[in-house]
């Protein structure tokens, strides 16, 4: 997890501000979700399942970051704007919900 931000920074050398924002939100959610197994918190993401392992969480969010980066480079501007705003809304909701459960962002 320590090196995740460094890897993102390297990948995002040519990133837009919105790509950096969405990747940052994904990393914050990742940080919070990694704490779920230790605190026996049930995950609401159906892809991860109710009680995912940290390994499964890591693979999921690494895939999300990769997919986000690819979509930012391939989606036409017309659709990219909708994608970015939608992702921000979903991630802010997830991070806020996690925070309400007492889960903070830790690196």
C-alpha positions in Angstrom: 0.0 0.0 0.0 2.9 2.4 0.7 4.1 2.3 -2.9 0.6 2.7 -4.4 0.8 6.5 -4.4 4.2 6.4 -6.0 3.0 4.1 -8.7 -0.1 6.3 -9.3 2.1 9.3 -9.5 4.3 7.7 -12.1 1.3 6.5 -14.2 -0.3 9.9 -13.9 2.6 12.0 -15.2 0.4 12.9 -18.1 -2.9 12.8 -16.2 -5.6 15.4 -16.2 -6.8 16.9 -13.0 -10.0 14.8 -13.1 -8.0 11.6 -13.6 -5.9 12.5 -10.5 -9.0 13.3 -8.5 -10.8 10.0 -9.4 -7.7 7.9 -8.8 -7.2 9.7 -5.5 -10.8 8.8 -4.4 -10.2 5.2 -5.5 -7.1 5.0 -3.4 -8.9 6.6 -0.4 -11.7 4.0 -0.7 -9.1 1.2 -1.1 -7.4 2.3 2.1 -10.6 2.2 4.0 -11.8 -1.1 2.5 -8.5 -2.8 3.5 -9.5 -2.2 7.1 -12.8 -4.0 6.8 -11.4 -7.6 7.4 -9.6 -6.4 10.6 -12.8 -4.8 12.0 -15.3 -7.5 10.8 -17.2 -4.9 8.7 -19.5 -6.2 6.0 -18.7 -4.9 2.5 -21.6 -3.6 0.4 -19.8 -4.0 -3.0 -21.3 -7.1 -4.6 -18.2 -7.7 -6.6 -16.0 -7.9 -3.5 -18.6 -10.0 -1.5 -19.6 -9.5 2.1 -16.2 -10.3 3.7 -13.4 -10.1 1.2 -9.8 -10.8 2.0 -7.2 -8.1 1.8 -5.7 -9.9 -1.2 -9.0 -9.7 -3.0 -9.5 -6.1 -2.0 -6.0 -5.3 -3.4 -6.6 -7.0 -6.7 -10.0 -5.3 -7.1 -8.8 -1.8 -6.5 -5.6 -2.3 -8.6 -8.0 -3.3 -11.4 -10.2 -0.3 -10.7 -7.2 2.1 -11.0 -6.0 0.4 -14.2 -9.5 0.5 -15.7 -9.9 4.2 -14.7 -6.6 5.1 -16.3 -7.5 3.3 -19.5 -10.9 4.8 -19.7 -9.5 8.3 -19.2 -7.3 7.8 -22.2 -9.8 6.1 -24.5 -13.3 7.4 -23.8 -14.4 10.3 -26.1 -14.8 13.6 -24.3 -18.5 13.4 -24.7 -18.7 10.3 -22.5 -15.7 11.0 -20.3 -17.4 13.9 -18.5 -20.3 11.6 -17.5 -18.0 8.9 -16.4 -15.8 11.2 -14.3 -18.8 12.8 -12.5 -20.5 9.5 -12.0 -17.3 7.9 -10.5 -16.8 10.9 -8.2 -20.4 10.7 -6.9 -20.1 6.9 -6.3 -16.7 7.2 -4.6 -17.6 10.2 -2.4 -20.6 8.2 -1.3 -18.6 5.1 -0.5 -15.9 7.0 1.4 -18.5 8.9 3.4 -20.3 5.7 4.3 -17.1 4.1 5.4 -16.3 7.2 7.4 -19.7 7.0 9.1 -18.7 3.4 10.1 -15.6 4.7 11.9 -13.2 3.7 9.1 -10.6 6.4 8.3 -8.2 6.8 5.4 -4.8 5.4 6.5 -1.6 5.0 4.5 
